[in-house]
Amino acid sequence: MSSRRNHDLFFILCILCFVGEIAPQLIVNVKNRGGDIVVESIQSNVTSDTITLEFRNTDGSFITQFIDFKSEAQIFRAYIPGEEERGQTPGFVQVICFITRFPKNDFISSDAMSKLRQKNPTAIRSPEEEKSQETHAFDLLVDLNKSHVISPHVYNICQEAKETTYFEENDLKAISRSLSKDYTTLMSAMKKLTPIKYGRCAETSDVTKPCNCRFDVCIGWYPCGLKYCRGKDSSGKVVSYRCGIKTCKRCLAFDHFVKQKYLCLWDSL
């Protein structure tokens, strides 16, 4: 077995359930492509069937990935500090929320997550698999006051992003079909955007002009699946049982409309 797998098998699925609604927080140290260590915290709530993963990037941005299994939705919230050297005022912080449909089986369940135990919180973890990059082009703006039709958690998580919470119409249609939700009701919480009218922020020289911004997020390590081993029970019958986790890395690119390039100074070719 490779050393990478040995590292990740420190996270062993316990046989007994954790008593309580919220599992202990897991701390995961991940080395990024630049060689810096990013510290992730992962927490599960079995009662609400949700998982929260958070970390601070080396550029100062703070990222939250929130998965709502019941609503088939995941929220990526970003706190992005301003760049004073490029004209943004001291203390300026942007808050943006990107909501996407949650792809099934891309993260272990909240119940399985609650049963993980951590033996060495100081170890540097490496994912077993790097998944292909996802690109999302957002064409809807979410009305937070009506966002409960998507998920009951959107408002609390994104309340600081009243004019910067985005969704994709294709994802909305997929959720409507999958969960048998009325599409008209879902769309009542949305405002359509027309991003095709504008160019890329990276190609826009005037910081006061509207443009399409790209924001990149990389989740460096997360439990993307369960591992199963084979053994024999007391009667000698061959059985399959959970014996560990598979870990992955995924990077995402979020394309979204901004009123001014001033709100997307990080996006450059």
N, C-alpha and C positions, 0 to 999 in steps of 0.2 A: 504493500500500500504506500502511496506517495506521501511525502512529508506534508503536502498541502492538505490531503485528506485527513491525515493524523491531526493536524491543527483543528480542522472543523469538527472532528469527532469528539472534541472536548465538549461540544454542545450535544448532549445525549438526551434523547426523549425519555423522560421518566415514566414509569408505569403508573404511579399514583398521580391523580390530578392535584393541581395547586388549589388550596382552599382559599376562596375569595374571588372577587370579581376581576381584579386587575393583577396581572402577573408581575413579579419583580422585574425591574428594568434591566435589560441586558446592555452591557457596554462593549462595543466592538471597535477595535483599532484597525484602521485600514490605510495602507500606503497608496497614495494616488500616483498618477503618472509622473508627477514632478518629484516624487520621493518624499513628500511631506506626509505626516500622519494625520488622518481625519478621524475624529472620534464620533461614532454613531451611537445613539441610544435607541433601543427598540422596546416597545411595550404593547401588551395585548390586553384587550378588555373582552372577556368571553360573553358577558351579559349583553353588551351592545353589538357584539360580533365585529369588532374593529381592531385595527393595528395602527400604531403610530411609530414612525421612524423619523429621527431628527439628527441633524448634524450642522456644524458650522464649517463652511469652506475657508480655505486659506485666504481668499479675497475679502473675507469678512461677512459674506452673505450667510444667512441662516435659513436652512431648508427643512421643511416638514413634509413628509409623505404620509397621508392619512388614508387608510383603506376602509371603506364601508362595504362589507361583504353583502349585507342584505340589499343594499341599493345598487350593487354592481358599479360603484363609483369610487374613484380615488381622487384625492385632492393633493396637489402640490402647491404649497405656500412658500413664497420666497420673501424674506426681508433683505433688501439690497441697500447697503449704505451708499451715500452720495460720494462723488469724486470732486473734492474741493479744488484740486489742481486743474480740473476741467470746467470750473465755473459753477458747480453746484454748491449751495449754501451749506455752511457747517451744520451738522446735525440732521441734514436731509436724509430721509429714509423712504424708499419705495416699498410697498407691500403689494404683491401680485399673487393671484390664485389661478391655477390652471386645473380644470376638472376634466377628467377623461373617464371613459368606461373602463372598468377594471377587467383585464383579461383573466379569465378563469385559469386556475392552476399556475399562476405566475408568482404566487407567494403562498407559503403554507397557511393553513387555516388559523384563525385566532385561538382555537382550542389547542391545536398542536403547538402553536407559539407559546402558549401559557405553560406548557410542560417542559420547555427547554430549561436546562440548568447550566450555569456558567462556572467552570472550574478555574479558569485563568483569565481574568479581565484585563491583564496587561499584555497578553500575547498579540502579535501583529497577524491579522488574518488576511488570507488571500482567497478570492473566490475560485471555485472549480471551473466555472464556465463564464465567459463573457458573451452576453447576448448581443444581437445586432442592434444598432441604434434605432430608436423610434423617433419619427418626426410627426409632430402634430401641428396642423394649421387651423387656428381657432377663428371661427366666423360668427360666434355668438357672444354677447355680453350678458351676464347673469344679473337679474334683479334680485338682490339678496333678500328683500322683503317677501319674495315669493319662492325662494330657493328650497323650501321644505319639500316641494314636489319632486325635487331631485334626490335630496338626502336631508334628514333632520339635523345633520352636523355642519352643513355648509355655512350657515349664518355665523355660528360661533367661531368657526375657524377663519373665515374670510371677512369678518365684520370690519377689519381695517382696510379692506380692498373693495370698497363700495363701487368704484368705477373701473376696477381692474380685475374682475373675476370673469374668466373666459371658459367657453365650452365649444364643442364641435357639433354641428348639426347631424353629421353622420353617426356620432356616438349617441346622440339623443334619440335618433330613430332606432338604433340597435337596442337601447335600453327599453324603449317603448314596446318593442316586439318581445324581448326576452322576459320582461316582468309584467307584460300585459297592462301597461300604463297608457292612459289616454294621451296621444301625442299632442293634441291641441292644448291640454292642460299643462304638459311639460313646456310647450313653446310659450305659454302665457308668462313664464318666468324669464323669458329671453328677449333680447333685442338683437336684430340681425345687423351684422357688420358687413362692409363691402371692402375687404382687404385688397381685392384685385385692382382697385382704383389707385393704389399707392405703390411706390417702389420700396426696395429694401432700405432700411435705415443705414446700413453699411455703405450704400451708394448715394446717400443724401447728404449734401454738404451743409445745408441751412438747418441749424438746430431748432428752429421754430416751426419747421414744416412737419406735417404728419407723415408717417411711414410705417412699414412692417418690420417689427423688431424680432430678433431671435434671442432666446434665452436658453442656455444649455444647463442641464442638470445631470450629474452622474451619481447613481446609487452604487457605491463601490463594493458593497457586500450585503447580501440579504439571503435569507433562507427561502429558496425558490421551490423546494420539493422535499419529499420524504424519501429515505432509503429503507429498503426492506431486505432482511436477511432470512435465510431458511434454516430451520432446525427441526428437532423432533420433540414432541410433547412426551408426557409420562408414559403414554401407551406406545411410543415409538412411531407415531404418525408424523409425517413431514408437514410442518406448518410454516407459514410466512409471518414475520413479525417486524414491526418498526424498530429500527436500530440506529437511526441517525438522520442527518439532513444533508441535502444537496445545497450548495451555495452558488450564487450567481452575482454578476455585475451587469448593470444596464445603464446606458446613457440615453438621454432624451433631449430632443430639440423642440422648443416651443415657439412657434411663429405666431405673433399676435400684433394687433394694431395699436399704435400709440399716437396721441394727438400731436406730440412734438418729439423730434429726435433727442431733445434734451432729456427725455425719459428713457433713453436707450443708448447711452454713451458707450457702453461696453461692446456694442455690436459693430465689429469692423471686419473687413475682409483680410 
